[in-house]
Structures are given as structure tokens and as C-alpha cells.
Amino acid sequence: MHGFDDDTEKLAQEIVELALERIRMSPPPLDGPRKASVLQGIVGETISSTGIGAEKALQLFFNVLARSCTTLSHPRNFAAVPSAPTNESVLFDLMVSAASIFGGAWAGGAGAIFAENQVLRWLADEAGFPETAGGTFVQGGTLGILSALVAGRTKAQAARQGDAPKVWKIAVSAEAHFATAESARVMGCEILELPVDANHRVTGELLRETLSAADTDGLFAVVASAGTTNLGAIDDLDGIAQVCEERGLWFHVDGAYGFPGILAPSTRHLFMGIARADSFVVDPHKWLFSPYDACALVYRDIEDGSRAHAYSDVYITALHPEPVDPREEFDPKNYAVQLSRRARGLPLWFSLAANGTAAYANAVEKTLGVARSAAEEIRRRDYLELLMDPTLTVIVFKRIGWQMKDYLALNKRLFTSEIAWFMPTVVDGEPVARLITVNPGTTLGDFNTVFDAMR
Ligand SMILES: Cc1ncc(COP(=O)(O)O)c(C=O)c1O
């Protein structure tokens, strides 16, 4: 298993060839899930004392298991938040595995961490963060938000010098992704729910009003969305930053999906105020064209991260017997809820280094453009009704006369025939169709396929 012989060579060729076959497909099939009992019938038991052999396991994966996963990068995958990794990022992901890098500490992954940190610096610069900024790549937005909020609470705890409130609280709107509510639950915090305006945004004014009427003892953080999952709405970041500064609250921006909109000239202005945040996250596996999984967590002051997350144990003190300058030897483990870590920022690093940041800005602008064209197309069709102009790349609209069951039935038909996948949602109490793209390969024709099917 560990020596490299002729069989390994043959297996390597086969795996690389099959991976290439998949990458060459343009587009790959949409595929979709099968029930476990169906898979059990086709695949049978694969784990046994003697093994089934690499050849059989590989064929099972390529022909059955991989085909029983939905292709998030399909151009007509309009559901949840899909994905659209570049060729460079996917190919380089193979290299990251082959290099077997421990990305948790500089001693194990210096070169990889150095490259990742250049990407984090680019993101920090786009946000307008100062030189003190920095962060780490974690598994996903949920873990990034949790880690940022733990940093915020650590700061608040220090400020109260042991005078703990009855309960710590986090302010966020119901439009925000449930990752914040999940983080609050894990941290034993309460949610203070913020209202939104007619455009589904939290504004500085609404925040100020809400906080002056609420019991804010223990409130330590406000989470704003820079691109809600449901609608792509961007909160009034500047107004919220103002209130957070006045009240000494940690200001976190959830840009897991929407942050890349800052790269596009047409939407950059919507992010005004993000430079005043204490932390933000963005998921490269969403709209930064990387494979699963990665979340960039960036602190405005990197030391806020280490004050909350730096820890040690006897077996690990040998990493740094003497204190080190984190600008020279940076340990990602000290900045989030993590220790062992895949260097999951590397696929993005390679693709960015290869293609340049301008290519990323263009690709993001392209997806914004196709979303706007799709919105125009909806306006042209008399049986459809656009609910609002898309802020980013989420489009919500009604098929006149339809109920939730009609959207679900159409989606089932399109999905099971591998034509498209979308998820209806509810806006202001009404069931509506929701289509999102982050894929520069998605065309107006792809959207029209769904619109036509609704006729
Ligand atoms: C706005 C937003 N925040 C957070 C998350 C959670 O991110 P992850 O799924 O990477 O944990 C998502 C996921 O879709 C999201 O859209």
C-alpha cells in the first residue's frame, strides 16, 4: 500500500486519465442523488478484510458513486449556492493532495501557508482592511463565522474583565444564513433578531432603533450579510459599522456567497463600509471558482484571532520553543477552530496566480451580467413576474398562478431528467422561484430553459 510499484503506476495513470475525462466534459452531466438502498443494491459491500481491489473500487466510484452526486458546477445548476471551479483550481487540487501538506502550522506547511496568505492579503486589500489584517482558510463559511464570533466574544469578555453577562447575544436578521444562528447555538449565545427594510436589508437606522429598544446587556456582535443566500441582498454595511463603532460591538460581515461582488465594478459600491468590519468570510467554493471546500476568514486585526484561538499543549510546544513573529512564521491553527488542516486555499492561490485577479473580476462581472439579462427576460414574459432587480446573481420571480407545489413539481421534473436544478423559496410569505448562478459558463439560454418550462 505504501511502496510505489508497477501496479501503483498503472493505477495512477488510470486515476489521472479518469479525472481528466471528467474535467474535459463541458458540461459534465447534472446527475443526482440515489437512495442508499438503491446504491446498496448496485454497489454492495465494499469494505472487507481482503478489499475489493483498486480497479473495482475505481470503476464503482467513476460509474456509480460519482454519478450519484449532483454536479454543482453544471451551468443549469441554479439551486442553493452552486459552484464553478476553474480548470486550474481543480487540477491543482490534485497536486495539493499529492503534496500531503499539513497546513495547521508553519513548521509543517510554510510554503503553502505563505501562498495562502498572499491570497488572504489580496482579499483584505479588496475589503480595504489595514496592514494588521490577516486570517486563515477554514473548511466552510459556518466554521469561519463561528471562529470570528468566538474572537468577538473573547474581546468582549476581556473588556468586561470577568463581569460576565447572564447571556451573550449576537444581533442578526432572519434573512442572514443560518450559519450565524448555528454558531450562536454552539456558543450558548442568544440571537437578537434585527428587522429588515422593504429591500430585505438591515440598515444602520434599523439597527440603532432596535438596539435602543432592546436589552443589550451581553450583546457583543452584529452579523451583517454581504449577499444573503435567499435574495443576494447586501445590508447597509456602512450604517451598521457606524452603530457598531459607537457601541463597541464586533462587526462581522458574512460574505460567504456575495463578497466576490466587490471585485466587479458594477457592484463594488454596494460593499461600502466593509473596511470598518472586524472580520469577514468568503467561501472560494462558491463565487471564487474553487473546488470544495474552503472559507477565507479574515480579521481586521489578526491578533484578535490569536487571542481567541491560539492554544498549545505539551506535545506541540516543540513547534516554537521560543516565541516567534507571526509575520515570519504563521500558524493557521492559532486563528480559528482548527488544528490539522488541508491547505485548502491553495487551489484558489494557483488559479489566481495563473490567471490574475482581473480574470476573476471579469468572471464575476460576467455572472452579474447574465443574471441581469435573465431578469430582463422575465420582464418580457407575461406569465412571469420579477419580484425585484437582482442585487447580485440571485433572481426571484413568480410564475403567475403557481403555488409551491407547482414549483416543486417542475423542479422535480427538470432535475430527474437532468435538465436543470433550482430551489423555490418563500419571499414575504409567498412561494416564488429562485434561480442563482455563480458560473461564468451559464448563459441566458440556460435560464430560458427553465423559463420556457414554466410557460
Ligand atoms: C451567505 C452564506 N453564509 C454562510 C454559508 C455557510 O457556508 P458553508 O456552507 O461553507 O458552511 C452559506 C452557504 O451557502 C451562505 O450562503
The ligand as an SDF file (V2000), in Angstrom:
LIG
                    3D

 16 16  0  0  0  0  0  0  0  0999 V2000
  -24.3620   33.6640    2.9810 C   0  0  0  0  0  0  0  0  0  0  0  0
  -23.8800   32.3340    3.4860 C   0  0  0  0  0  0  0  0  0  0  0  0
  -23.2770   32.2640    4.6750 N   0  0  0  0  0  0  0  0  0  0  0  0
  -22.8080   31.1120    5.1920 C   0  0  0  0  0  0  0  0  0  0  0  0
  -22.9700   29.9350    4.4970 C   0  0  0  0  0  0  0  0  0  0  0  0
  -22.4340   28.6670    5.0920 C   0  0  0  0  0  0  0  0  0  0  0  0
  -21.2680   28.3170    4.4110 O   0  0  0  0  0  0  0  0  0  0  0  0
  -20.7370   26.8020    4.3910 P   0  0  0  0  0  0  0  0  0  0  0  0
  -21.7910   26.0110    3.6880 O   0  0  0  0  0  0  0  0  0  0  0  0
  -19.4610   26.8920    3.5830 O   0  0  0  0  0  0  0  0  0  0  0  0
  -20.5260   26.3800    5.7840 O   0  0  0  0  0  0  0  0  0  0  0  0
  -23.6020   29.9480    3.2450 C   0  0  0  0  0  0  0  0  0  0  0  0
  -23.7920   28.6920    2.4840 C   0  0  0  0  0  0  0  0  0  0  0  0
  -24.4500   28.6430    1.4760 O   0  0  0  0  0  0  0  0  0  0  0  0
  -24.0590   31.1780    2.7260 C   0  0  0  0  0  0  0  0  0  0  0  0
  -24.6740   31.2500    1.5360 O   0  0  0  0  0  0  0  0  0  0  0  0
  1  2  1  0
  2  3  1  0
  2 15  2  0
  3  4  2  0
  4  5  1  0
  5  6  1  0
  5 12  2  0
  6  7  1  0
  7  8  1  0
  8  9  2  0
  8 10  1  0
  8 11  1  0
 12 13  1  0
 12 15  1  0
 13 14  2  0
 15 16  1  0
M  END
$$$$
